[in-house]
């Protein structure tokens, strides 16, 4: 079982506040391991909020990440980008323009395309 203990924040010389995150692992109630992770307050709060929105404790998230790291012996980091409303509107506009075929040329072979682009 993995337990996470958040301790009071500390402030460094740059006036950045960090919260100490202690991860404690008990194996069969006899073995105890402590990891201290230094992270900033904003990141901790954002991670806690996301985990809360998913309905799981931050402890479960970190435990899953550690297990995956050990199992796969590699670190996979990804972030699915969410397009902005402006970008979505632009894509819709481009899609509608392409669907209307106004000002769109089509070519039956590459040679005609190259001639039209004046590359040959």
TIRO-2110 file (N, C-alpha, C; in Angstrom, 1 decimal):
// TIRO-2110
0.8, -1.2, 0.0, N, 1, A
0.0, 0.0, 0.0, CA, 1, A
0.9, 1.2, 0.0, C, 1, A
0.5, 2.3, -0.8, N, 2, A
1.3, 3.5, -0.9, CA, 2, A
0.6, 4.6, -0.2, C, 2, A
1.2, 5.3, 0.7, N, 3, A
0.6, 6.4, 1.4, CA, 3, A
1.4, 7.7, 1.1, C, 3, A
0.7, 8.8, 0.9, N, 4, A
1.3, 10.0, 0.6, CA, 4, A
1.0, 11.0, 1.8, C, 4, A
2.1, 11.6, 2.2, N, 5, A
2.0, 12.6, 3.3, CA, 5, A
2.5, 13.9, 2.8, C, 5, A
1.6, 14.9, 2.8, N, 6, A
2.1, 16.3, 2.4, CA, 6, A
2.4, 17.1, 3.7, C, 6, A
3.6, 17.6, 3.7, N, 7, A
4.1, 18.4, 4.8, CA, 7, A
4.0, 19.9, 4.5, C, 7, A
4.3, 20.7, 5.5, N, 8, A
4.2, 22.1, 5.3, CA, 8, A
5.2, 22.6, 4.3, C, 8, A
4.9, 23.7, 3.6, N, 9, A
5.8, 24.2, 2.6, CA, 9, A
7.1, 24.8, 3.1, C, 9, A
8.1, 24.8, 2.3, N, 10, A
9.3, 25.5, 2.6, CA, 10, A
9.6, 26.5, 1.5, C, 10, A
10.3, 27.6, 1.9, N, 11, A
10.6, 28.6, 0.9, CA, 11, A
12.1, 28.7, 0.7, C, 11, A
12.5, 28.7, -0.6, N, 12, A
14.0, 28.8, -0.8, CA, 12, A
14.4, 30.2, -1.0, C, 12, A
15.7, 30.4, -1.3, N, 13, A
16.2, 31.8, -1.4, CA, 13, A
15.6, 32.6, -2.5, C, 13, A
15.0, 31.9, -3.5, N, 14, A
14.3, 32.6, -4.6, CA, 14, A
12.8, 32.9, -4.3, C, 14, A
12.5, 32.7, -3.1, N, 15, A
11.1, 32.9, -2.6, CA, 15, A
10.1, 32.0, -3.3, C, 15, A
10.5, 30.8, -3.8, N, 16, A
9.7, 29.8, -4.3, CA, 16, A
9.3, 28.9, -3.2, C, 16, A
8.0, 28.5, -3.1, N, 17, A
7.5, 27.7, -2.0, CA, 17, A
7.4, 26.3, -2.5, C, 17, A
7.9, 25.3, -1.8, N, 18, A
7.9, 23.9, -2.2, CA, 18, A
7.2, 23.2, -1.1, C, 18, A
6.5, 22.1, -1.4, N, 19, A
5.8, 21.3, -0.4, CA, 19, A
6.6, 19.9, -0.5, C, 19, A
6.9, 19.4, 0.7, N, 20, A
7.5, 18.1, 0.8, CA, 20, A
6.5, 17.1, 0.7, C, 20, A
6.6, 16.2, -0.2, N, 21, A
5.7, 15.1, -0.5, CA, 21, A
6.4, 13.8, 0.0, C, 21, A
6.0, 13.2, 1.0, N, 22, A
6.6, 11.9, 1.5, CA, 22, A
5.7, 10.8, 1.0, C, 22, A
6.4, 9.8, 0.3, N, 23, A
5.6, 8.7, -0.1, CA, 23, A
6.1, 7.5, 0.7, C, 23, A
5.2, 6.9, 1.4, N, 24, A
5.6, 5.8, 2.3, CA, 24, A
4.9, 4.5, 1.8, C, 24, A
5.7, 3.5, 1.7, N, 25, A
5.2, 2.2, 1.2, CA, 25, A
5.4, 1.1, 2.2, C, 25, A
4.3, 0.5, 2.6, N, 26, A
4.3, -0.6, 3.5, CA, 26, A
4.1, -1.9, 2.8, C, 26, A
5.0, -2.9, 2.9, N, 27, A
4.8, -4.2, 2.3, CA, 27, A
4.6, -5.2, 3.4, C, 27, A
3.4, -5.8, 3.4, N, 28, A
3.0, -6.8, 4.4, CA, 28, A
3.2, -6.2, 5.8, C, 28, A
3.0, -4.9, 6.0, N, 29, A
3.0, -4.2, 7.3, CA, 29, A
4.4, -4.4, 8.0, C, 29, A
5.4, -4.8, 7.3, N, 30, A
6.7, -5.0, 8.0, CA, 30, A
7.8, -4.1, 7.3, C, 30, A
7.7, -3.8, 6.1, N, 31, A
8.7, -3.0, 5.4, CA, 31, A
8.2, -1.6, 5.2, C, 31, A
9.0, -0.6, 5.5, N, 32, A
8.6, 0.8, 5.3, CA, 32, A
9.7, 1.5, 4.5, C, 32, A
9.3, 2.2, 3.4, N, 33, A
10.2, 3.0, 2.6, CA, 33, A
9.6, 4.4, 2.4, C, 33, A
10.5, 5.3, 2.5, N, 34, A
10.0, 6.7, 2.4, CA, 34, A
10.8, 7.4, 1.3, C, 34, A
10.0, 8.0, 0.4, N, 35, A
10.6, 8.8, -0.7, CA, 35, A
10.2, 10.3, -0.4, C, 35, A
11.1, 11.2, -0.6, N, 36, A
10.8, 12.6, -0.4, CA, 36, A
10.9, 13.2, -1.8, C, 36, A
9.8, 13.8, -2.3, N, 37, A
9.7, 14.4, -3.6, CA, 37, A
9.5, 15.9, -3.4, C, 37, A
10.3, 16.7, -4.0, N, 38, A
10.2, 18.1, -4.0, CA, 38, A
9.4, 18.6, -5.2, C, 38, A
8.3, 19.3, -4.9, N, 39, A
7.5, 19.8, -6.0, CA, 39, A
6.9, 21.2, -5.6, C, 39, A
6.5, 22.0, -6.5, N, 40, A
6.0, 23.3, -6.1, CA, 40, A
4.5, 23.2, -5.8, C, 40, A
4.0, 24.2, -5.1, N, 41, A
2.7, 24.2, -4.6, CA, 41, A
1.6, 24.1, -5.7, C, 41, A
1.9, 24.9, -6.8, N, 42, A
0.9, 24.9, -7.9, CA, 42, A
0.7, 23.6, -8.5, C, 42, A
1.9, 22.9, -8.8, N, 43, A
1.8, 21.6, -9.4, CA, 43, A
1.1, 20.6, -8.5, C, 43, A
1.4, 20.6, -7.2, N, 44, A
0.8, 19.7, -6.3, CA, 44, A
-0.7, 19.9, -6.3, C, 44, A
-1.1, 21.2, -6.2, N, 45, A
-2.6, 21.5, -6.1, CA, 45, A
-3.3, 21.1, -7.4, C, 45, A
-2.6, 21.3, -8.6, N, 46, A
-3.2, 21.0, -9.9, CA, 46, A
-3.4, 19.5, -10.0, C, 46, A
-2.3, 18.7, -9.6, N, 47, A
-2.4, 17.3, -9.6, CA, 47, A
-3.5, 16.7, -8.7, C, 47, A
-3.6, 17.3, -7.5, N, 48, A
-4.6, 16.9, -6.5, CA, 48, A
-6.0, 17.1, -7.1, C, 48, A
-6.2, 18.3, -7.7, N, 49, A
-7.5, 18.7, -8.3, CA, 49, A
-7.8, 17.7, -9.4, C, 49, A
-6.9, 17.4, -10.3, N, 50, A
-7.2, 16.5, -11.4, CA, 50, A
-7.6, 15.1, -10.9, C, 50, A
-6.8, 14.6, -10.0, N, 51, A
-7.1, 13.3, -9.4, CA, 51, A
-8.4, 13.3, -8.7, C, 51, A
-8.7, 14.4, -8.0, N, 52, A
-10.1, 14.6, -7.4, CA, 52, A
-11.2, 14.6, -8.4, C, 52, A
-11.0, 15.2, -9.5, N, 53, A
-12.0, 15.3, -10.6, CA, 53, A
-12.2, 13.9, -11.2, C, 53, A
-11.2, 13.1, -11.2, N, 54, A
-11.3, 11.7, -11.7, CA, 54, A
-11.8, 10.8, -10.6, C, 54, A
-12.0, 11.3, -9.4, N, 55, A
-12.5, 10.5, -8.3, CA, 55, A
-11.5, 9.5, -7.7, C, 55, A
-10.2, 9.8, -7.8, N, 56, A
-9.2, 9.0, -7.2, CA, 56, A
-8.2, 9.8, -6.4, C, 56, A
-7.7, 9.2, -5.3, N, 57, A
-6.7, 10.0, -4.5, CA, 57, A
-5.4, 10.2, -5.3, C, 57, A
-4.6, 11.2, -5.0, N, 58, A
-3.3, 11.4, -5.6, CA, 58, A
-2.4, 10.2, -5.3, C, 58, A
-2.6, 9.6, -4.2, N, 59, A
-1.8, 8.4, -3.8, CA, 59, A
-1.9, 7.3, -4.9, C, 59, A
-3.1, 7.1, -5.3, N, 60, A
-3.3, 6.1, -6.3, CA, 60, A
-2.7, 6.4, -7.6, C, 60, A
-2.7, 7.7, -8.0, N, 61, A
-2.0, 8.1, -9.2, CA, 61, A
-0.5, 7.9, -9.1, C, 61, A
0.1, 8.3, -8.0, N, 62, A
1.5, 8.1, -7.9, CA, 62, A
1.9, 6.6, -7.8, C, 62, A
1.1, 5.9, -7.1, N, 63, A
1.4, 4.4, -7.0, CA, 63, A
1.3, 3.8, -8.4, C, 63, A
0.3, 4.1, -9.2, N, 64, A
0.2, 3.6, -10.6, CA, 64, A
1.4, 4.0, -11.4, C, 64, A
1.8, 5.3, -11.3, N, 65, A
3.0, 5.7, -12.1, CA, 65, A
4.2, 5.0, -11.7, C, 65, A
4.4, 4.7, -10.4, N, 66, A
5.6, 4.0, -10.0, CA, 66, A
5.6, 2.6, -10.5, C, 66, A
4.4, 1.9, -10.4, N, 67, A
4.3, 0.5, -10.9, CA, 67, A
4.6, 0.4, -12.4, C, 67, A
4.0, 1.4, -13.1, N, 68, A
4.2, 1.4, -14.6, CA, 68, A
5.7, 1.6, -14.9, C, 68, A
6.3, 2.5, -14.2, N, 69, A
7.8, 2.8, -14.4, CA, 69, A
8.6, 1.6, -14.1, C, 69, A
8.3, 0.8, -13.1, N, 70, A
9.1, -0.4, -12.7, CA, 70, A
8.8, -1.5, -13.8, C, 70, A
7.5, -1.7, -14.1, N, 71, A
7.1, -2.7, -15.0, CA, 71, A
7.7, -2.5, -16.4, C, 71, A
7.6, -1.3, -16.9, N, 72, A
8.1, -1.0, -18.3, CA, 72, A
9.5, -0.6, -18.4, C, 72, A
10.1, -0.2, -17.3, N, 73, A
11.5, 0.3, -17.2, CA, 73, A
11.7, 1.4, -18.2, C, 73, A
10.8, 2.3, -18.3, N, 74, A
10.9, 3.5, -19.1, CA, 74, A
9.9, 4.5, -18.6, C, 74, A
10.1, 5.7, -19.0, N, 75, A
9.2, 6.8, -18.6, CA, 75, A
8.5, 7.3, -19.8, C, 75, A
7.2, 7.3, -19.8, N, 76, A
6.4, 7.8, -20.9, CA, 76, A
5.6, 9.0, -20.4, C, 76, A
5.8, 10.1, -21.1, N, 77, A
5.2, 11.4, -20.7, CA, 77, A
4.4, 11.8, -21.9, C, 77, A
3.1, 12.1, -21.8, N, 78, A
2.4, 12.7, -22.9, CA, 78, A
1.3, 13.6, -22.4, C, 78, A
0.9, 14.5, -23.3, N, 79, A
-0.1, 15.4, -23.0, CA, 79, A
-1.0, 15.6, -24.2, C, 79, A
-2.2, 15.2, -24.1, N, 80, A
-3.1, 15.4, -25.2, CA, 80, A
-3.5, 16.8, -25.3, C, 80, A
-3.2, 17.5, -26.4, N, 81, A
-3.5, 18.9, -26.5, CA, 81, A
-5.0, 19.1, -26.8, C, 81, A
-5.6, 20.1, -26.1, N, 82, A
-7.0, 20.4, -26.4, CA, 82, A
-7.0, 21.7, -27.2, C, 82, A
-7.6, 21.6, -28.4, N, 83, A
-7.6, 22.8, -29.2, CA, 83, A
-8.5, 23.9, -28.6, C, 83, A
-8.0, 25.1, -28.9, N, 84, A
-8.8, 26.3, -28.4, CA, 84, A
-10.0, 26.5, -29.3, C, 84, A
-11.0, 27.3, -28.8, N, 85, A
-12.2, 27.6, -29.6, CA, 85, A
-11.8, 28.3, -30.9, C, 85, A
-10.8, 29.1, -30.8, N, 86, A
-10.4, 29.8, -32.0, CA, 86, A
-9.8, 28.8, -33.1, C, 86, A
-9.0, 27.9, -32.6, N, 87, A
-8.4, 26.9, -33.5, CA, 87, A
-9.5, 26.0, -34.1, C, 87, A
-10.5, 25.6, -33.2, N, 88, A
-11.6, 24.8, -33.7, CA, 88, A
-12.4, 25.5, -34.8, C, 88, A
-12.7, 26.8, -34.6, N, 89, A
-13.4, 27.6, -35.6, CA, 89, A
-12.6, 27.7, -36.9, C, 89, A
-11.3, 27.8, -36.8, N, 90, A
-10.5, 27.9, -38.0, CA, 90, A
-10.5, 26.6, -38.8, C, 90, A
-10.5, 25.5, -38.0, N, 91, A
-10.5, 24.1, -38.7, CA, 91, A
-11.9, 23.9, -39.4, C, 91, A
-12.9, 24.4, -38.7, N, 92, A
-14.3, 24.3, -39.3, CA, 92, A
-14.4, 25.1, -40.6, C, 92, A
-13.8, 26.3, -40.5, N, 93, A
-13.8, 27.2, -41.7, CA, 93, A
-13.0, 26.5, -42.9, C, 93, A
-11.8, 26.0, -42.6, N, 94, A
-11.0, 25.3, -43.6, CA, 94, A
-11.8, 24.1, -44.2, C, 94, A
-12.4, 23.3, -43.3, N, 95, A
-13.1, 22.1, -43.7, CA, 95, A
-14.3, 22.5, -44.6, C, 95, A
-15.0, 23.6, -44.2, N, 96, A
-16.2, 24.0, -45.1, CA, 96, A
-15.7, 24.5, -46.4, C, 96, A
-14.5, 25.2, -46.4, N, 97, A
-14.0, 25.7, -47.7, CA, 97, A
-13.6, 24.6, -48.6, C, 97, A
-13.0, 23.5, -48.0, N, 98, A
-12.6, 22.4, -48.8, CA, 98, A
-13.8, 21.6, -49.3, C, 98, A
-14.8, 21.5, -48.5, N, 99, A
-16.0, 20.8, -48.9, CA, 99, A
-16.8, 21.6, -50.0, C, 99, A
-16.7, 22.9, -50.1, N, 100, A
-17.4, 23.7, -51.1, CA, 100, A
-16.6, 23.6, -52.5, C, 100, A
-15.4, 23.2, -52.5, N, 101, A
-14.5, 23.1, -53.7, CA, 101, A
-14.4, 24.4, -54.4, C, 101, A
-14.6, 25.5, -53.8, N, 102, A
-14.4, 26.8, -54.4, CA, 102, A
-12.9, 27.1, -54.4, C, 102, A
-12.4, 27.4, -55.6, N, 103, A
-11.0, 27.7, -55.7, CA, 103, A
-10.0, 26.5, -55.4, C, 103, A
-10.6, 25.3, -55.4, N, 104, A
-9.8, 24.1, -55.2, CA, 104, A
-9.5, 23.4, -56.5, C, 104, A
-8.3, 23.1, -56.8, N, 105, A
-7.9, 22.4, -58.0, CA, 105, A
-7.6, 21.0, -57.7, C, 105, A
-7.9, 20.1, -58.7, N, 106, A
-7.6, 18.7, -58.5, CA, 106, A
-6.7, 18.3, -59.7, C, 106, A
-5.8, 17.3, -59.4, N, 107, A
-4.9, 16.9, -60.4, CA, 107, A
-5.0, 15.4, -60.5, C, 107, A
-4.8, 14.9, -61.8, N, 108, A
-4.9, 13.5, -62.0, CA, 108, A
-3.5, 12.8, -61.9, C, 108, A
-2.5, 13.6, -61.9, N, 109, A
-1.1, 13.0, -61.7, CA, 109, A
-0.2, 14.1, -61.2, C, 109, A
1.0, 13.6, -60.7, N, 110, A
1.9, 14.5, -60.0, CA, 110, A
2.5, 15.5, -61.0, C, 110, A
2.7, 15.1, -62.3, N, 111, A
3.3, 16.0, -63.2, CA, 111, A
2.5, 17.3, -63.4, C, 111, A
1.1, 17.1, -63.5, N, 112, A
0.3, 18.3, -63.6, CA, 112, A
0.3, 19.2, -62.4, C, 112, A
0.4, 18.6, -61.2, N, 113, A
0.6, 19.3, -60.0, CA, 113, A
1.9, 20.1, -60.0, C, 113, A
3.0, 19.5, -60.4, N, 114, A
4.3, 20.2, -60.4, CA, 114, A
4.2, 21.4, -61.4, C, 114, A
3.6, 21.1, -62.6, N, 115, A
3.5, 22.2, -63.5, CA, 115, A
2.6, 23.4, -63.0, C, 115, A
1.5, 23.1, -62.3, N, 116, A
0.7, 24.1, -61.7, CA, 116, A
1.4, 24.9, -60.6, C, 116, A
2.3, 24.2, -59.9, N, 117, A
3.0, 24.9, -58.8, CA, 117, A
4.3, 25.6, -59.4, C, 117, A
4.5, 25.4, -60.7, N, 118, A
5.6, 26.0, -61.4, CA, 118, A
6.9, 25.6, -60.8, C, 118, A
7.0, 24.3, -60.5, N, 119, A
8.2, 23.8, -60.0, CA, 119, A
9.1, 23.1, -61.1, C, 119, A
8.5, 23.0, -62.3, N, 120, A
9.2, 22.4, -63.3, CA, 120, A
9.4, 23.3, -64.5, C, 120, A
END
